[in-house]
Amino acid sequence: MRKWRSAVVTAAWVGVGTAAGALGAWQLATSDSGGAAHSRPLDEGAVERALAATSASPPAFSRPASPSPSATPSKTPPDRSTLRFTGGTATVECRDDGTVYLVSWSPADGFHIDDDVERGPGPVARLEAEPSDDDEQEDLPYEIRCGQGGEPRAGVVADADD
């Protein structure tokens, strides 16, 4: 009788452990706030809403500065645009002086952005989208420039490593 009771207790513990593991896996799979495995690049509308929300209210730890009578009016910040390209997306500023600045970037699924990003400001910004798991697919080095109307343009260029 003791063997039978020991087998039942062991089976119960195995069942409880399996159920707990399954519940944890389900929570991770359905969670929107999971780790990097569940992160998704923001679309243009989400980026604009996030930027509007951050610029609408100052951080809680800072007080708005009171303008001094001799202060000069500040220039308006440059417009930001979101570029989509095969390896991901980038948020770009085309500045009044004709320079470009990469504010942020995010890889597309199956890609990562190489570490040696040249964000500017300058006449050209550069980044490289590299396939994550496919040795057959070529790396995609991009140059980003601002056009005549202040619109950013991304183009694939010859890879300097070849």
OpenMM code with the backbone's topology and positions (N, CA, C; nanometers):
from openmm import Vec3, app, unit

residues = "MET ARG LYS TRP ARG SER ALA VAL VAL THR ALA ALA TRP VAL GLY VAL GLY THR ALA ALA GLY ALA LEU GLY ALA TRP GLN LEU ALA THR SER ASP SER GLY GLY ALA ALA HIS SER ARG PRO LEU ASP GLU GLY ALA VAL GLU ARG ALA LEU ALA ALA THR SER ALA SER PRO PRO ALA PHE SER ARG PRO ALA SER PRO SER PRO SER ALA THR PRO SER LYS THR PRO PRO ASP ARG SER THR LEU ARG PHE THR GLY GLY THR ALA THR VAL GLU CYS ARG ASP ASP GLY THR VAL TYR LEU VAL SER TRP SER PRO ALA ASP GLY PHE HIS ILE ASP ASP ASP VAL GLU ARG GLY PRO GLY PRO VAL ALA ARG LEU GLU ALA GLU PRO SER ASP ASP ASP GLU GLN GLU ASP LEU PRO TYR GLU ILE ARG CYS GLY GLN GLY GLY GLU PRO ARG ALA GLY VAL VAL ALA ASP ALA ASP ASP".split()
positions = [
    Vec3(0.0817, -0.1188, 0.0000),
    Vec3(0.0000, 0.0000, 0.0000),
    Vec3(0.0868, 0.1262, 0.0000),
    Vec3(0.2020, 0.1185, 0.0655),
    Vec3(0.2907, 0.2327, 0.0722),
    Vec3(0.3447, 0.2680, -0.0668),
    Vec3(0.3773, 0.1686, -0.1475),
    Vec3(0.4277, 0.1938, -0.2823),
    Vec3(0.3219, 0.2646, -0.3662),
    Vec3(0.1988, 0.2193, -0.3521),
    Vec3(0.0891, 0.2793, -0.4293),
    Vec3(0.0714, 0.4260, -0.3909),
    Vec3(0.0773, 0.4578, -0.2619),
    Vec3(0.0608, 0.5945, -0.2128),
    Vec3(0.1775, 0.6817, -0.2614),
    Vec3(0.2981, 0.6304, -0.2594),
    Vec3(0.4159, 0.7030, -0.3061),
    Vec3(0.4045, 0.7333, -0.4560),
    Vec3(0.3535, 0.6409, -0.5335),
    Vec3(0.3371, 0.6621, -0.6776),
    Vec3(0.2321, 0.7688, -0.7049),
    Vec3(0.1251, 0.7719, -0.6264),
    Vec3(0.0204, 0.8724, -0.6435),
    Vec3(0.0752, 1.0111, -0.6101),
    Vec3(0.1502, 1.0228, -0.5022),
    Vec3(0.2079, 1.1516, -0.4631),
    Vec3(0.3051, 1.1999, -0.5704),
    Vec3(0.3890, 1.1131, -0.6211),
    Vec3(0.4842, 1.1494, -0.7267),
    Vec3(0.4109, 1.1950, -0.8527),
    Vec3(0.3071, 1.1210, -0.8907),
    Vec3(0.2290, 1.1589, -1.0091),
    Vec3(0.1620, 1.2945, -0.9901),
    Vec3(0.1141, 1.3224, -0.8679),
    Vec3(0.0515, 1.4519, -0.8408),
    Vec3(0.1537, 1.5645, -0.8546),
    Vec3(0.2742, 1.5469, -0.7996),
    Vec3(0.3779, 1.6503, -0.8112),
    Vec3(0.4181, 1.6730, -0.9567),
    Vec3(0.4316, 1.5674, -1.0330),
    Vec3(0.4653, 1.5809, -1.1752),
    Vec3(0.3545, 1.6561, -1.2479),
    Vec3(0.2288, 1.6265, -1.2164),
    Vec3(0.1159, 1.6960, -1.2791),
    Vec3(0.1139, 1.8441, -1.2454),
    Vec3(0.1381, 1.8757, -1.1175),
    Vec3(0.1403, 2.0164, -1.0758),
    Vec3(0.2548, 2.0905, -1.1449),
    Vec3(0.3727, 2.0296, -1.1507),
    Vec3(0.4872, 2.0934, -1.2184),
    Vec3(0.4620, 2.1154, -1.3663),
    Vec3(0.4023, 2.0184, -1.4316),
    Vec3(0.3705, 2.0313, -1.5741),
    Vec3(0.2688, 2.1423, -1.5974),
    Vec3(0.1669, 2.1485, -1.5125),
    Vec3(0.0646, 2.2521, -1.5269),
    Vec3(0.1250, 2.3909, -1.5048),
    Vec3(0.2123, 2.4044, -1.4051),
    Vec3(0.2763, 2.5338, -1.3795),
    Vec3(0.3640, 2.5758, -1.4975),
    Vec3(0.4382, 2.4830, -1.5536),
    Vec3(0.5213, 2.5141, -1.6703),
    Vec3(0.4382, 2.5540, -1.7900),
    Vec3(0.3294, 2.4827, -1.8121),
    Vec3(0.2415, 2.5160, -1.9247),
    Vec3(0.1779, 2.6529, -1.9058),
    Vec3(0.1367, 2.6853, -1.7829),
    Vec3(0.0776, 2.8156, -1.7556),
    Vec3(0.1805, 2.9266, -1.7798),
    Vec3(0.3031, 2.9082, -1.7354),
    Vec3(0.4080, 3.0084, -1.7578),
    Vec3(0.4364, 3.0279, -1.9054),
    Vec3(0.4446, 2.9205, -1.9807),
    Vec3(0.4677, 2.9309, -2.1250),
    Vec3(0.3527, 3.0018, -2.1942),
    Vec3(0.2304, 2.9727, -2.1520),
    Vec3(0.1137, 3.0400, -2.2117),
    Vec3(0.1168, 3.1889, -2.1824),
    Vec3(0.1511, 3.2266, -2.0586),
    Vec3(0.1573, 3.3687, -2.0243),
    Vec3(0.2626, 3.4409, -2.1068),
    Vec3(0.3790, 3.3814, -2.1249),
    Vec3(0.4831, 3.4442, -2.2074),
    Vec3(0.4384, 3.4584, -2.3521),
    Vec3(0.3712, 3.3569, -2.4029),
    Vec3(0.3292, 3.3597, -2.5426),
    Vec3(0.2208, 3.4630, -2.5685),
    Vec3(0.1365, 3.4913, -2.4691),
    Vec3(0.0259, 3.5844, -2.4904),
    Vec3(0.0529, 3.7231, -2.4351),
    Vec3(0.1672, 3.7428, -2.3741),
    Vec3(0.1993, 3.8714, -2.3123),
    Vec3(0.2475, 3.9707, -2.4167),
    Vec3(0.1961, 4.0958, -2.4117),
    Vec3(0.2444, 4.2017, -2.4998),
    Vec3(0.3668, 4.2692, -2.4416),
    Vec3(0.3914, 4.2500, -2.3133),
    Vec3(0.5044, 4.3171, -2.2505),
    Vec3(0.6159, 4.2194, -2.2194),
    Vec3(0.6247, 4.1129, -2.2973),
    Vec3(0.7313, 4.0163, -2.2767),
    Vec3(0.8656, 4.0770, -2.3086),
    Vec3(0.9655, 3.9967, -2.3183),
    Vec3(1.0997, 4.0467, -2.3433),
    Vec3(1.1221, 4.0787, -2.4892),
    Vec3(1.2475, 4.0751, -2.5289),
    Vec3(1.2853, 4.1117, -2.6651),
    Vec3(1.2227, 4.0184, -2.7687),
    Vec3(1.1925, 3.8955, -2.7292),
    Vec3(1.1338, 3.8019, -2.8240),
    Vec3(0.9952, 3.8470, -2.8685),
    Vec3(0.9299, 3.9325, -2.7874),
    Vec3(0.7961, 3.9766, -2.8204),
    Vec3(0.7921, 4.1215, -2.8655),
    Vec3(0.9072, 4.1863, -2.8777),
    Vec3(0.9055, 4.3271, -2.9179),
    Vec3(0.8793, 4.3380, -3.0673),
    Vec3(0.8102, 4.4428, -3.1036),
    Vec3(0.7782, 4.4674, -3.2438),
    Vec3(0.8161, 4.6105, -3.2760),
    Vec3(0.8646, 4.6358, -3.3981),
    Vec3(0.8924, 4.7747, -3.4357),
    Vec3(0.7626, 4.8554, -3.4371),
    Vec3(0.7730, 4.9809, -3.4023),
    Vec3(0.6565, 5.0686, -3.4053),
    Vec3(0.6284, 5.1121, -3.5482),
    Vec3(0.5013, 5.1246, -3.5825),
    Vec3(0.4680, 5.1796, -3.7127),
    Vec3(0.4753, 5.3326, -3.7028),
    Vec3(0.4631, 5.3999, -3.8146),
    Vec3(0.4790, 5.5451, -3.8181),
    Vec3(0.3798, 5.6162, -3.7262),
    Vec3(0.2550, 5.5712, -3.7236),
    Vec3(0.1540, 5.6335, -3.6387),
    Vec3(0.1874, 5.6183, -3.4912),
    Vec3(0.2365, 5.5005, -3.4515),
    Vec3(0.2731, 5.4782, -3.3116),
    Vec3(0.3924, 5.5645, -3.2712),
    Vec3(0.4883, 5.5805, -3.3625),
    Vec3(0.6039, 5.6663, -3.3340),
    Vec3(0.5585, 5.8104, -3.3154),
    Vec3(0.4715, 5.8582, -3.4030),
    Vec3(0.4230, 5.9962, -3.3926),
    Vec3(0.3441, 6.0180, -3.2640),
    Vec3(0.2613, 5.9198, -3.2237),
    Vec3(0.1862, 5.9326, -3.0985),
    Vec3(0.2808, 5.9345, -2.9783),
    Vec3(0.3826, 5.8504, -2.9819),
    Vec3(0.4780, 5.8469, -2.8702),
    Vec3(0.5563, 5.9770, -2.8622),
    Vec3(0.5972, 6.0301, -2.9758),
    Vec3(0.6690, 6.1576, -2.9757),
    Vec3(0.5801, 6.2708, -2.9278),
    Vec3(0.4538, 6.2711, -2.9699),
    Vec3(0.3611, 6.3751, -2.9267),
    Vec3(0.3382, 6.3663, -2.7762),
    Vec3(0.3288, 6.2450, -2.7238),
    Vec3(0.3061, 6.2273, -2.5796),
    Vec3(0.4261, 6.2741, -2.4988),
    Vec3(0.5475, 6.2493, -2.5473),
    Vec3(0.6655, 6.2899, -2.4714),
    Vec3(0.6899, 6.4390, -2.4802),
    Vec3(0.6541, 6.5003, -2.5907),
    Vec3(0.6765, 6.6443, -2.6023),
    Vec3(0.5622, 6.7237, -2.5401),
    Vec3(0.4463, 6.6612, -2.5172),
    Vec3(0.3313, 6.7317, -2.4614),
    Vec3(0.3470, 6.7570, -2.3119),
    Vec3(0.4120, 6.6670, -2.2405),
    Vec3(0.4271, 6.6860, -2.0968),
    Vec3(0.5723, 6.6692, -2.0579),
    Vec3(0.6269, 6.7648, -1.9787),
    Vec3(0.7647, 6.7513, -1.9356),
    Vec3(0.7779, 6.6379, -1.8353),
    Vec3(0.8973, 6.5815, -1.8195),
    Vec3(0.9162, 6.4749, -1.7225),
    Vec3(0.8841, 6.5239, -1.5819),
    Vec3(0.8422, 6.4324, -1.4965),
    Vec3(0.8001, 6.4682, -1.3611),
    Vec3(0.9149, 6.5261, -1.2792),
    Vec3(1.0387, 6.4927, -1.3106),
    Vec3(1.1506, 6.5367, -1.2299),
    Vec3(1.2035, 6.6741, -1.2690),
    Vec3(1.1503, 6.7359, -1.3729),
    Vec3(1.2025, 6.8666, -1.4132),
    Vec3(1.0927, 6.9717, -1.4093),
    Vec3(1.1326, 7.0938, -1.3793),
    Vec3(1.0396, 7.2067, -1.3807),
    Vec3(1.0571, 7.2802, -1.5116),
    Vec3(0.9495, 7.3325, -1.5674),
    Vec3(0.9655, 7.4132, -1.6874),
    Vec3(1.0465, 7.5374, -1.6534),
    Vec3(1.1418, 7.5689, -1.7385),
    Vec3(1.2253, 7.6861, -1.7156),
    Vec3(1.1448, 7.8118, -1.7459),
    Vec3(1.1591, 7.9103, -1.6610),
    Vec3(1.0898, 8.0363, -1.6879),
    Vec3(1.1753, 8.1179, -1.7831),
    Vec3(1.1165, 8.1704, -1.8884),
    Vec3(1.1962, 8.2429, -1.9870),
    Vec3(1.2501, 8.3723, -1.9285),
    Vec3(1.3748, 8.3992, -1.9615),
    Vec3(1.4328, 8.5260, -1.9179),
    Vec3(1.4038, 8.6306, -2.0238),
    Vec3(1.3972, 8.7575, -1.9858),
    Vec3(1.3641, 8.8614, -2.0829),
    Vec3(1.4640, 8.8709, -2.1977),
    Vec3(1.5891, 8.8309, -2.1743),
    Vec3(1.6884, 8.8438, -2.2802),
    Vec3(1.7031, 8.7168, -2.3631),
    Vec3(1.6231, 8.6141, -2.3319),
    Vec3(1.6362, 8.4878, -2.4047),
    Vec3(1.5893, 8.5045, -2.5486),
    Vec3(1.6629, 8.4415, -2.6390),
    Vec3(1.6244, 8.4450, -2.7798),
    Vec3(1.5274, 8.3316, -2.8058),
    Vec3(1.4318, 8.3513, -2.8951),
    Vec3(1.3370, 8.2435, -2.9228),
    Vec3(1.4100, 8.1236, -2.9834),
    Vec3(1.3691, 8.0034, -2.9400),
    Vec3(1.4356, 7.8837, -2.9910),
    Vec3(1.3823, 7.8484, -3.1286),
    Vec3(1.4684, 7.7804, -3.2051),
    Vec3(1.4276, 7.7341, -3.3373),
    Vec3(1.3332, 7.6161, -3.3211),
    Vec3(1.2456, 7.5984, -3.4160),
    Vec3(1.1553, 7.4835, -3.4110),
    Vec3(1.2360, 7.3572, -3.4390),
    Vec3(1.2023, 7.2485, -3.3718),
    Vec3(1.2768, 7.1252, -3.3959),
    Vec3(1.2516, 7.0749, -3.5376),
    Vec3(1.3504, 7.0051, -3.5934),
    Vec3(1.3329, 6.9534, -3.7294),
    Vec3(1.2206, 6.8498, -3.7353),
    Vec3(1.1590, 6.8403, -3.8519),
    Vec3(1.0553, 6.7392, -3.8721),
    Vec3(1.1195, 6.6012, -3.8734),
    Vec3(1.0471, 6.5070, -3.8171),
    Vec3(1.0946, 6.3688, -3.8168),
    Vec3(1.0098, 6.2874, -3.9129),
    Vec3(1.0753, 6.1982, -3.9821),
    Vec3(1.0080, 6.1091, -4.0761),
    Vec3(1.0505, 5.9665, -4.0464),
    Vec3(0.9615, 5.8733, -4.0743),
    Vec3(0.9950, 5.7326, -4.0587),
    Vec3(1.0144, 5.6718, -4.1964),
    Vec3(1.1323, 5.6151, -4.2167),
    Vec3(1.1645, 5.5468, -4.3428),
    Vec3(1.1494, 5.3969, -4.3218),
    Vec3(1.0907, 5.3316, -4.4199),
    Vec3(1.0845, 5.1855, -4.4184),
    Vec3(1.1741, 5.1344, -4.5296),
    Vec3(1.2542, 5.0334, -4.4963),
    Vec3(1.3411, 4.9710, -4.5962),
    Vec3(1.3424, 4.8213, -4.5694),
    Vec3(1.4001, 4.7446, -4.6592),
    Vec3(1.3921, 4.5989, -4.6507),
    Vec3(1.4365, 4.5458, -4.5154),
    Vec3(1.5404, 4.5999, -4.4562),
    Vec3(1.5930, 4.5477, -4.3305),
    Vec3(1.5326, 4.6078, -4.2057),
    Vec3(1.4402, 4.7050, -4.2169),
    Vec3(1.3821, 4.7632, -4.0968),
    Vec3(1.3233, 4.9003, -4.1201),
    Vec3(1.3242, 4.9833, -4.0146),
    Vec3(1.2742, 5.1200, -4.0214),
    Vec3(1.3729, 5.2121, -3.9505),
    Vec3(1.3671, 5.3400, -3.9846),
    Vec3(1.4499, 5.4397, -3.9181),
    Vec3(1.3701, 5.5688, -3.9051),
    Vec3(1.3849, 5.6348, -3.7921),
    Vec3(1.3272, 5.7674, -3.7726),
    Vec3(1.4387, 5.8675, -3.8002),
    Vec3(1.4107, 5.9618, -3.8909),
    Vec3(1.5140, 6.0491, -3.9455),
    Vec3(1.4712, 6.1951, -3.9332),
    Vec3(1.5682, 6.2812, -3.9051),
    Vec3(1.5460, 6.4259, -3.9086),
    Vec3(1.6229, 6.4826, -4.0274),
    Vec3(1.5537, 6.5566, -4.1130),
    Vec3(1.6189, 6.6361, -4.2163),
    Vec3(1.6236, 6.7785, -4.1621),
    Vec3(1.7427, 6.8276, -4.1381),
    Vec3(1.7602, 6.9569, -4.0727),
    Vec3(1.7665, 7.0703, -4.1735),
    Vec3(1.7447, 7.1918, -4.1232),
    Vec3(1.7423, 7.3105, -4.2091),
    Vec3(1.8726, 7.3314, -4.2853),
    Vec3(1.9848, 7.2889, -4.2276),
    Vec3(2.1135, 7.3082, -4.2944),
    Vec3(2.1432, 7.1993, -4.3980),
    Vec3(2.0463, 7.1119, -4.4241),
    Vec3(2.0622, 7.0083, -4.5263),
    Vec3(2.1220, 6.8791, -4.4741),
    Vec3(2.1526, 6.8741, -4.3444),
    Vec3(2.2104, 6.7518, -4.2888),
    Vec3(2.0995, 6.6560, -4.2465),
    Vec3(2.1389, 6.5307, -4.2297),
    Vec3(2.0471, 6.4256, -4.1885),
    Vec3(2.0948, 6.3708, -4.0545),
    Vec3(1.9990, 6.3303, -3.9694),
    Vec3(2.0323, 6.2716, -3.8402),
    Vec3(1.9389, 6.1541, -3.8144),
    Vec3(1.9973, 6.0374, -3.7832),
    Vec3(1.9181, 5.9187, -3.7484),
    Vec3(1.8820, 5.9273, -3.6005),
    Vec3(1.7547, 5.9438, -3.5729),
    Vec3(1.7071, 5.9530, -3.4351),
    Vec3(1.7025, 5.8135, -3.3733),
    Vec3(1.6465, 5.7178, -3.4463),
    Vec3(1.6363, 5.5798, -3.3978),
    Vec3(1.6196, 5.4870, -3.5167),
    Vec3(1.6379, 5.3577, -3.4914),
    Vec3(1.6208, 5.2578, -3.5964),
    Vec3(1.5786, 5.1279, -3.5311),
    Vec3(1.5140, 5.0437, -3.6115),
    Vec3(1.4643, 4.9163, -3.5619),
    Vec3(1.4714, 4.8146, -3.6758),
    Vec3(1.5261, 4.6963, -3.6499),
    Vec3(1.5347, 4.5959, -3.7567),
    Vec3(1.3996, 4.5315, -3.7855),
    Vec3(1.3832, 4.4850, -3.9071),
    Vec3(1.2654, 4.4059, -3.9439),
    Vec3(1.2873, 4.2628, -3.8938),
    Vec3(1.1795, 4.1849, -3.8891),
    Vec3(1.1923, 4.0445, -3.8506),
    Vec3(1.2935, 3.9761, -3.9409),
    Vec3(1.3823, 3.8980, -3.8816),
    Vec3(1.4824, 3.8251, -3.9578),
    Vec3(1.6082, 3.9056, -3.9861),
    Vec3(1.6175, 4.0286, -3.9351),
    Vec3(1.7347, 4.1132, -3.9559),
    Vec3(1.7820, 4.1689, -3.8224),
    Vec3(1.9050, 4.2167, -3.8216),
    Vec3(1.9546, 4.3006, -3.7123),
    Vec3(2.0342, 4.4139, -3.7761),
    Vec3(2.0466, 4.5236, -3.7048),
    Vec3(2.1210, 4.6387, -3.7552),
    Vec3(2.2621, 4.6299, -3.6990),
    Vec3(2.3611, 4.6367, -3.7883),
    Vec3(2.5019, 4.6292, -3.7499),
    Vec3(2.5353, 4.7427, -3.6528),
    Vec3(2.6338, 4.7211, -3.5664),
    Vec3(2.6689, 4.8181, -3.4621),
    Vec3(2.7325, 4.9473, -3.5135),
    Vec3(2.7945, 4.9457, -3.6294),
    Vec3(2.8662, 5.0659, -3.6748),
    Vec3(2.7767, 5.1603, -3.7552),
    Vec3(2.6720, 5.2105, -3.6891),
    Vec3(2.5786, 5.3059, -3.7488),
    Vec3(2.6424, 5.4443, -3.7469),
    Vec3(2.6340, 5.5158, -3.8566),
    Vec3(2.6774, 5.6555, -3.8631),
    Vec3(2.5506, 5.7392, -3.8630),
    Vec3(2.5142, 5.7936, -3.7468),
    Vec3(2.3850, 5.8597, -3.7338),
    Vec3(2.3860, 6.0061, -3.7757),
    Vec3(2.4995, 6.0700, -3.7890),
    Vec3(2.5038, 6.2108, -3.8251),
    Vec3(2.5064, 6.2964, -3.7009),
    Vec3(2.4761, 6.4223, -3.7133),
    Vec3(2.4307, 6.4904, -3.8346),
    Vec3(2.5447, 6.5054, -3.9355),
    Vec3(2.5073, 6.4959, -4.0583),
    Vec3(2.6008, 6.5077, -4.1686),
    Vec3(2.5260, 6.4989, -4.2991),
    Vec3(2.5986, 6.5082, -4.4096),
    Vec3(2.5329, 6.4999, -4.5399),
    Vec3(2.4723, 6.3619, -4.5663),
    Vec3(2.5301, 6.2569, -4.5019),
    Vec3(2.4844, 6.1198, -4.5209),
    Vec3(2.4856, 6.0484, -4.3864),
    Vec3(2.3843, 5.9676, -4.3608),
    Vec3(2.3831, 5.8765, -4.2465),
    Vec3(2.3894, 5.7352, -4.3029),
    Vec3(2.4519, 5.6446, -4.2291),
    Vec3(2.4689, 5.5081, -4.2800),
    Vec3(2.4314, 5.4061, -4.1731),
    Vec3(2.3703, 5.2955, -4.2191),
    Vec3(2.3464, 5.1797, -4.1342),
    Vec3(2.3422, 5.0568, -4.2230),
    Vec3(2.3569, 4.9409, -4.1607),
    Vec3(2.3584, 4.8171, -4.2375),
    Vec3(2.2642, 4.7155, -4.1738),
    Vec3(2.1698, 4.6672, -4.2530),
    Vec3(2.0776, 4.5628, -4.2091),
    Vec3(2.1370, 4.4284, -4.2497),
    Vec3(2.1530, 4.3409, -4.1514),
    Vec3(2.2129, 4.2102, -4.1780),
    Vec3(2.1108, 4.1009, -4.1476),
    Vec3(2.0990, 4.0029, -4.2375),
    Vec3(2.0072, 3.8917, -4.2107),
    Vec3(2.0519, 3.8175, -4.0852),
    Vec3(1.9577, 3.7798, -4.0011),
    Vec3(1.9913, 3.7157, -3.8732),
    Vec3(2.0402, 3.5722, -3.8906),
    Vec3(1.9724, 3.4937, -3.9728),
    Vec3(2.0046, 3.3505, -3.9792),
    Vec3(2.0394, 3.2994, -4.1177),
    Vec3(2.0450, 3.3853, -4.2167),
    Vec3(2.0596, 3.3382, -4.3541),
    Vec3(2.1933, 3.3837, -4.4111),
    Vec3(2.2870, 3.2879, -4.4243),
    Vec3(2.4174, 3.3212, -4.4805),
    Vec3(2.4102, 3.3440, -4.6315),
    Vec3(2.3034, 3.2973, -4.6937),
    Vec3(2.2872, 3.3124, -4.8383),
    Vec3(2.2455, 3.4543, -4.8757),
    Vec3(2.1744, 3.5220, -4.7882),
    Vec3(2.1244, 3.6562, -4.8177),
    Vec3(2.2329, 3.7593, -4.7875),
    Vec3(2.2465, 3.8566, -4.8764),
    Vec3(2.3484, 3.9608, -4.8629),
    Vec3(2.3110, 4.0618, -4.7551),
    Vec3(2.4135, 4.1229, -4.6942),
    Vec3(2.3919, 4.2363, -4.6048),
    Vec3(2.3403, 4.3535, -4.6881),
    Vec3(2.2626, 4.4419, -4.6271),
    Vec3(2.2045, 4.5552, -4.6980),
    Vec3(2.2553, 4.6862, -4.6371),
    Vec3(2.3677, 4.7395, -4.6895),
    Vec3(2.4169, 4.8681, -4.6392),
    Vec3(2.3361, 4.9827, -4.7018),
    Vec3(2.2875, 5.0745, -4.6173),
    Vec3(2.2055, 5.1862, -4.6636),
    Vec3(2.2747, 5.3194, -4.6360),
    Vec3(2.2559, 5.4125, -4.7292),
    Vec3(2.2898, 5.5521, -4.7073),
    Vec3(2.1583, 5.6291, -4.7065),
    Vec3(2.1465, 5.7184, -4.6110),
    Vec3(2.0254, 5.7990, -4.5987),
    Vec3(2.0647, 5.9449, -4.6167),
    Vec3(1.9957, 6.0110, -4.7088),
    Vec3(2.0204, 6.1522, -4.7387),
    Vec3(1.8877, 6.2266, -4.7370),
    Vec3(1.8967, 6.3577, -4.7245),
    Vec3(1.7776, 6.4407, -4.7327),
    Vec3(1.7679, 6.4988, -4.8729),
    Vec3(1.6491, 6.4858, -4.9314),
    Vec3(1.6267, 6.5379, -5.0661),
    Vec3(1.6000, 6.6867, -5.0660),
    Vec3(1.5705, 6.7400, -5.1835),
    Vec3(1.5472, 6.8828, -5.2015),
    Vec3(1.4347, 6.9357, -5.1132),
    Vec3(1.3269, 6.8627, -5.0994),
    Vec3(1.2133, 6.9080, -5.0206),
    Vec3(1.2237, 6.8726, -4.8727),
    Vec3(1.3396, 6.8269, -4.8287),
    Vec3(1.3565, 6.7886, -4.6891),
    Vec3(1.3046, 6.6500, -4.6579),
    Vec3(1.2799, 6.5716, -4.7611),
    Vec3(1.2323, 6.4345, -4.7417),
    Vec3(1.3518, 6.3388, -4.7417),
    Vec3(1.3609, 6.2520, -4.6420),
    Vec3(1.4722, 6.1570, -4.6386),
    Vec3(1.4545, 6.0466, -4.7425),
    Vec3(1.5664, 6.0009, -4.7943),
    Vec3(1.5683, 5.8910, -4.8923),
    Vec3(1.6753, 5.7917, -4.8500),
    Vec3(1.6417, 5.6629, -4.8534),
    Vec3(1.7371, 5.5574, -4.8214),
    Vec3(1.7666, 5.4792, -4.9478),
    Vec3(1.8927, 5.4467, -4.9680),
    Vec3(1.9311, 5.3675, -5.0837),
    Vec3(2.0397, 5.2678, -5.0460),
    Vec3(2.0306, 5.1481, -5.1038),
    Vec3(2.1328, 5.0470, -5.0819),
    Vec3(2.2581, 5.0883, -5.1592),
    Vec3(2.3735, 5.0731, -5.0949),
    Vec3(2.5012, 5.1071, -5.1583),
    Vec3(2.5892, 4.9823, -5.1599),
    Vec3(2.6979, 4.9889, -5.2339),
    Vec3(2.7917, 4.8772, -5.2381),
    Vec3(2.8503, 4.8556, -5.0999),
    Vec3(2.8624, 4.7296, -5.0591),
    Vec3(2.9141, 4.6977, -4.9275),
    Vec3(3.0645, 4.7227, -4.9248),
    Vec3(3.1103, 4.8024, -4.8295),
    Vec3(3.2519, 4.8379, -4.8191),
    Vec3(3.3378, 4.7199, -4.7810),
    Vec3(3.2794, 4.6137, -4.7222),
    Vec3(3.3557, 4.4969, -4.6790),
    Vec3(3.3883, 4.4034, -4.7942),
    Vec3(3.3209, 4.4163, -4.9075),
    Vec3(3.3432, 4.3240, -5.0214),
    Vec3(3.4694, 4.3574, -5.0955),
] * unit.nanometer
topology = app.Topology()
chain = topology.addChain("A")
for resn in residues:
    res = topology.addResidue(resn, chain)
    for name in ("N", "CA", "C"):
        topology.addAtom(name, app.Element.getBySymbol(name[0]), res)
